[in-house]
Amino acid sequence: MKFLILTESAGNPRSFPATEAFQLEETYPYLIRAQFNESTFWQLSYGNVTTEQLCSQAISYLNHWEPDVIIMHSGLNDCRPEAFSEFQKTIITRFSGPLFRYIKKYVFHPKLIKHRQKYRVSKRSFRKTLRKFKIIFPQSKIYWLEICAATGYEEIRPGVNKRMEDYNKIIQENYGNDFVPIHKNINKVKGFNVDKLHWNKNGHKVVADILFEKINSHVNKK
């Protein structure tokens, strides 16, 4: 089989804090590779990118490859509330005057994020990307992981819980039963990293188990 795996930064291993460090081979994409060791894999895991940016890499270079299984793990960077729009952040970083140096200190301040509630990617654009990706890979079984973060992430990004709920609904609307709930299972094994965003090896293991079961079930039905 041919596997295409696209993930945001949570698909990568973590090296800090030292008590939660783990190896690349312990991430869920590599645990799946170990189970399907005779298959071909192509993986891209990239931090702080939007779903459109992530999907565009596969659309541009692999649209003719026809993978049997696609695992998508993206959406949090699209939906989490921001204090400034992408254009505003670009302006802020380009200038170095006293005002801009002052603003830079508060770009990620929770109170400012709560007050401004800017979107990095609108619901409409997110929905459009999901539909396009499905059209480009019509023969592939696409599993899209639930957008999730630890409970305390709401304090860092006020409003993120409601945003995740809204964007997960968009995924469910487009991928139905191939939307993969993972939040509760990660919580059960205390699988979130201390940063409230990434996963420790327990989180990766439980997600790998969920995906392995789904993929096996799909394969056995053929």
C-alpha positions in Angstrom: 0.0 0.0 0.0 0.9 3.6 -0.4 0.6 6.0 2.5 0.5 9.8 2.5 0.8 11.5 5.9 0.5 15.2 6.3 0.7 16.7 9.8 1.3 20.0 11.6 3.9 20.1 14.3 2.1 17.7 16.7 3.1 14.9 14.3 6.8 15.4 15.3 8.7 14.2 18.3 9.5 16.6 21.2 12.9 17.1 22.8 11.7 19.2 25.7 11.1 19.2 28.6 13.6 16.4 29.2 11.1 14.4 31.2 8.8 14.2 28.1 11.4 13.8 25.3 10.9 10.9 22.9 12.2 9.7 19.6 11.0 10.0 16.1 10.3 6.3 16.0 7.8 6.8 18.8 5.6 9.2 16.9 2.4 7.9 15.5 3.4 8.1 11.8 6.4 5.9 12.5 4.4 3.5 14.7 2.1 3.0 11.7 5.1 2.5 9.4 6.3 -0.3 11.7 2.9 -2.0 11.4 2.8 -1.7 7.6 6.5 -2.2 7.0 6.1 -3.5 3.4 4.2 -0.3 2.4 5.5 2.9 0.8 5.3 6.1 2.9 5.6 9.8 2.1 5.3 12.1 5.1 5.4 15.9 5.6 5.2 17.2 9.2 5.6 21.0 9.4 5.1 23.5 12.2 2.9 26.5 12.2 1.5 26.0 8.7 -2.1 26.3 7.6 -4.1 23.4 6.1 -4.0 25.0 2.7 -0.2 25.3 2.8 0.1 21.7 3.9 -2.3 20.3 1.4 -0.8 22.3 -1.5 2.5 20.3 -1.2 0.7 17.0 -1.8 -1.6 18.6 -4.5 1.4 20.1 -6.3 3.7 17.1 -6.3 1.7 13.9 -5.6 -1.6 14.3 -7.3 -0.7 11.5 -9.7 0.7 9.1 -7.1 -2.7 7.9 -6.0 -2.0 6.9 -2.4 -4.2 4.2 -0.9 -4.4 5.8 2.5 -4.0 9.5 3.5 -3.7 10.6 7.1 -4.4 14.3 7.6 -3.6 16.0 10.9 -4.2 19.7 10.5 -6.5 22.5 11.5 -5.4 24.0 14.8 -3.2 26.6 13.1 -6.1 27.6 10.9 -8.7 28.0 13.7 -6.9 29.3 16.8 -7.7 32.9 17.7 -5.1 35.5 17.0 -4.5 39.1 18.2 -3.5 40.2 14.7 -4.2 39.2 11.1 -1.4 37.7 9.1 -1.0 41.0 7.2 -0.8 42.9 10.4 1.8 40.5 11.8 3.9 41.0 8.7 3.8 44.7 9.1 4.7 44.5 12.8 7.7 42.3 12.1 9.1 44.4 9.3 9.3 47.7 11.3 11.5 48.3 14.3 10.3 51.6 15.7 9.4 52.1 19.4 5.7 51.4 18.8 6.3 48.2 16.8 8.8 46.9 19.4 6.1 47.5 22.0 3.4 45.7 20.0 5.7 42.7 19.4 5.8 42.0 23.1 2.0 41.5 23.1 1.4 39.7 19.8 0.5 36.5 21.8 -0.8 38.0 25.0 -4.0 36.1 26.0 -5.9 39.3 26.9 -5.2 40.9 23.5 -6.2 37.6 21.8 -9.4 37.5 23.8 -10.2 41.0 22.8 -9.4 40.9 19.1 -10.3 37.3 18.1 -8.8 37.5 14.6 -9.0 34.6 12.2 -5.9 33.2 10.5 -8.0 31.2 8.1 -11.8 31.8 7.7 -14.2 28.9 8.0 -15.1 29.4 4.3 -11.5 29.1 3.2 -10.9 26.1 5.4 -14.0 24.3 4.0 -12.8 25.1 0.5 -9.4 23.5 1.1 -11.0 20.4 2.5 -13.3 20.0 -0.5 -10.5 20.6 -3.0 -8.2 18.0 -1.3 -11.0 15.4 -1.5 -11.5 16.1 -5.2 -7.7 15.9 -6.0 -7.4 12.4 -4.3 -10.8 10.8 -5.1 -9.5 7.2 -4.9 -7.7 7.6 -1.6 -9.1 6.7 1.9 -8.6 9.9 3.8 -8.6 9.9 7.6 -8.7 13.4 9.1 -7.8 13.6 12.8 -9.8 15.7 15.2 -8.4 19.1 16.0 -7.6 19.1 19.7 -5.5 20.6 22.5 -5.3 20.2 26.2 -7.9 21.8 28.4 -5.5 24.5 29.6 -4.8 25.7 26.1 -8.0 27.9 26.3 -6.1 30.1 28.8 -3.3 30.6 26.3 -5.6 31.1 23.3 -9.0 32.4 24.7 -11.8 31.2 22.4 -9.9 28.3 20.9 -12.3 25.6 22.3 -15.3 27.0 20.4 -13.1 27.5 17.3 -11.9 23.9 17.4 -15.6 22.7 17.8 -16.6 24.8 14.7 -13.8 23.6 12.5 -14.1 20.0 13.5 -17.8 20.2 12.4 -16.5 21.3 9.0 -14.2 18.3 8.8 -17.1 16.0 9.8 -19.3 17.6 7.1 -16.8 16.8 4.4 -15.3 13.5 5.6 -18.1 11.9 7.6 -17.0 8.6 9.3 -13.4 9.2 8.2 -13.2 12.0 10.7 -11.2 10.5 13.6 -12.0 11.5 17.2 -8.9 11.4 19.3 -9.2 14.1 22.1 -10.8 11.9 24.7 -8.4 9.0 24.2 -5.4 11.3 24.4 -6.8 12.8 27.7 -7.2 9.3 29.1 -3.5 8.5 28.8 -2.4 12.0 29.8 -1.0 12.3 26.3 -0.6 16.1 26.0 2.8 17.8 26.4 3.2 20.4 29.1 2.8 23.1 26.5 -0.9 22.0 26.2 -0.5 21.7 22.4 1.8 18.9 21.4 1.6 15.3 22.4 3.9 13.1 24.5 4.7 9.5 23.5 1.6 8.3 25.3 -0.5 10.5 23.0 1.3 9.3 19.9 0.8 5.7 20.9 -2.9 5.9 21.5 -3.5 7.8 18.2 -1.4 5.1 16.3 -3.6 2.4 17.9 -6.8 4.2 16.7 -5.5 4.6 13.2 -4.1 1.1 13.0 -7.5 -0.3 13.9 -9.3 1.9 11.3 -6.8 1.1 8.5 -6.9 -2.6 9.2 -10.7 -2.6 9.1 -10.6 -0.7 5.8 -8.1 -3.1 4.3 -10.0 -6.2 5.4 -13.2 -5.0 3.7 -11.5 -4.9 0.3 
